[in-house]
């Protein structure tokens, strides 16, 4: 006798192989820069809150799409110094200094 939960799970299987193991391995291999990317996103979120800015406001200031801002805020973007400098110039905010000072 199967449980209803088991029946439900069987009926809703995706049929695709899970990438969970590969995802974990990728996160482990990229942990150092992912941590720094998360710092960037936290600092930008703090900036947004302090200045009452939306994702669309930031997109407009940066000259990018709101979807690109979402990528930045996801904490999974591999930034270059050039990208960070461009963000600083357009927001008129010393992002790099705050990233280094961030204790979150």
Buried (B, 14 or more C-beta within 10 A) or exposed (E): EEEEEEEEEEEEEEEEEEEEEEEEEEEEEEEEEBEBBBBBBBBBBEBBEEEEBEBEBBBBBBEBEEEBBEEBBEBBBEBEEEEBEBBBEBBEBEBBEBBEEBEE
